Amino acid sequence: MKLSEILSMISAPKGLTSILNGINQNDFSVLPHQKGLNATTDIANKQIESLKKQLSQCQSDWSYWSILGDLSYWKAIKDILEGAKLTGENNMPDVKFERKAVVVMDSIAEIEKFGKYVLSECKKLAEQNIKFEKETEN
């Protein structure tokens, strides 16, 4: 599987209340997005740090959940990009992301869990590749 295919499976989870309140206040950052499709690890790290700061300064419930959705998304992007460093962008494990959550807090957990899962599967694949290379050398 390719890195681009995995990245396109996820988007920043947003709750309906966050979307409605944000739009009502001309804050369109509350809309779901896939801004990490062409990101680098450096970009993901910068986004994570920025969102952590925004979260600490947040003053509304709807904004808090919107920022937390973005933070979980960028953490997952970072994990997936780290996995791609281990396997190569065109040799990623075959994974599938299924949205099961109905509420935003569960969606946030699903996104982060998926990022960690992809990284874990990349580590396994990289170890298998190393074993194979050693076996074929002998």
C-alpha positions in Angstrom: 0.0 0.0 0.0 1.2 3.5 -0.6 1.6 6.3 2.0 -0.8 8.5 0.1 -3.5 5.9 0.2 -3.2 5.5 4.0 -3.2 9.3 4.6 -6.3 9.7 2.5 -8.2 7.3 4.7 -8.4 9.8 7.6 -9.5 13.4 8.2 -9.6 15.6 11.3 -12.6 14.6 13.3 -15.0 17.4 14.1 -18.3 17.4 16.0 -21.5 19.0 14.8 -21.6 21.5 17.7 -18.1 22.7 16.9 -18.9 23.0 13.2 -22.1 25.0 13.8 -20.7 27.3 16.5 -17.5 27.9 14.5 -19.2 28.8 11.3 -21.6 31.0 13.3 -18.5 32.9 14.5 -16.8 32.9 11.0 -14.2 30.3 12.2 -13.9 27.9 9.3 -11.0 26.0 11.0 -13.8 23.9 12.5 -14.5 22.1 9.3 -13.1 18.5 8.8 -10.0 18.5 6.6 -7.2 16.4 5.2 -4.4 19.0 5.4 -1.8 16.3 6.2 -2.0 14.6 2.8 1.3 16.1 1.6 2.8 16.8 5.0 6.3 16.0 6.3 7.2 14.9 9.8 8.5 18.4 10.5 5.1 20.0 9.4 3.3 17.5 11.6 5.5 18.3 14.6 4.9 22.0 14.1 1.1 21.5 13.9 1.1 19.4 17.0 3.0 22.0 19.0 0.8 24.8 17.7 -2.4 22.9 18.5 -1.2 22.0 22.0 -0.7 25.8 22.6 -4.1 26.6 21.2 -5.7 23.9 23.3 -4.2 25.4 26.5 -5.6 28.8 25.5 -9.0 27.6 24.4 -12.0 29.4 25.9 -15.0 27.5 24.6 -16.2 23.9 24.6 -16.9 23.8 20.9 -13.4 25.2 20.1 -11.8 22.7 22.5 -13.2 19.7 20.7 -12.4 21.1 17.3 -8.7 21.7 18.3 -8.5 18.3 19.9 -9.8 16.7 16.7 -7.0 18.5 14.8 -4.5 17.5 17.4 -5.4 13.8 17.1 -5.3 14.0 13.3 -1.8 15.5 13.3 -0.6 12.9 15.8 -1.9 10.2 13.5 -0.3 11.8 10.5 3.0 11.9 12.4 2.8 8.3 13.3 2.0 7.3 9.7 4.8 9.3 8.4 7.2 7.8 10.9 6.0 4.4 9.7 6.7 5.4 6.1 10.3 6.1 7.0 10.7 2.5 8.1 9.1 0.8 5.1 9.3 3.3 2.3 6.3 5.3 1.0 5.5 2.7 -1.6 5.8 -0.3 0.6 3.4 0.4 3.5 1.4 -2.4 5.1 -2.1 -3.2 3.9 -4.3 -1.5 6.4 -8.0 -0.4 6.6 -9.6 2.4 8.5 -13.3 2.0 9.4 -15.2 4.8 11.0 -17.3 3.3 13.8 -17.6 6.3 16.1 -20.7 8.4 16.3 -19.5 11.1 18.8 -16.4 13.3 18.3 -14.5 12.0 21.4 -14.7 8.5 20.1 -13.7 9.6 16.6 -10.7 11.4 18.1 -9.6 8.1 19.8 -10.1 6.1 16.6 -7.9 8.5 14.6 -5.1 8.3 17.1 -5.4 4.6 17.5 -5.2 4.2 13.7 -2.0 6.2 13.5 -0.4 4.0 16.2 -1.7 0.9 14.5 -0.1 1.9 11.1 3.2 2.7 12.9 3.1 -0.7 14.6 2.4 -2.5 11.4 5.2 -0.6 9.6 7.6 -1.7 12.4 6.6 -5.3 11.9 7.0 -5.0 8.1 10.4 -3.4 8.5 11.6 -6.2 10.8 10.4 -8.8 8.3 12.2 -7.1 5.5 15.4 -7.0 7.6 15.1 -10.7 8.4 14.5 -11.5 4.7 17.5 -9.5 3.6 19.7 -11.3 6.2 18.4 -14.7 5.1 19.0 -13.9 1.4 22.6 -12.7 2.1 23.6 -16.1 3.4 
